[in-house]
């Protein structure tokens, strides 16, 4: 028979793994939305193609490395990627207006 403490610790381990898996999935979805946004810009507007393509590859590289991060890091990354891409696009917009 498995001692109660061992069973409890096992359940906690499953819960933590499940939590990380859910957070990883949510963060990947946020990165996927950012990739789509950048790809759509590349399709619609070739004005800043090189810079946008560079940012796209940077975001894709980060997305491919997500499995290495802790649950708390993933949460922070999920919350920041959309703002990062929106700020990047806003900066491009300002360059276009001032040029």
Secondary structure as UniProt FT lines:
FT   HELIX           4..44
FT   TURN            47..48
FT   HELIX           49..64
FT   HELIX           66..68
FT   HELIX           71..98
//
